[in-house]
């Protein structure tokens, strides 16, 4: 259940999870700004909130730290997130591949949407294209770059000059997107 609490001069929202298996209170501030409190099921709300207030310096410090990062982050999703967004990501990827491959210059075997931990996409030597479901959460320009990048690996299975010229033929400003992904969008 969602709650909010005053921590000094700041009102903070948090998700309270009561668990029979929890033996102690646990506070977690995630890079996407979510604050989650896990507590034993028999603990009163008053006791939980006293603990949060006692730890307010840590909570506010973590929130400030994540807000200060100079880059947008894509947070680690749950299995539920994956199942909910997999079809949306699949639809996006197929639509954009159809757009970029309208002249049918690329042939591939299958497209998979996965819950990858460290990659936005990959291409196998067998012609299979794999994409992270979180692609759906990126700006379209960045998603297009990732999709085109993997499509181009179907012709050039390397990062040679020839490969980058092929990418550039589809996305003349690909370098901006590449730089934005390296600098700011992280899969973790």
Beta strands, then each sheet from edge to edge (+ up, - down):
strand 1: 2-7
strand 2: 10-19
strand 3: 26-29
strand 4: 35-40
strand 5: 111-114
strand 6: 121-123
strand 7: 129-132
sheet 1: 1+ 2- 4- 3+
sheet 2: 5+ 7+ 6-
end
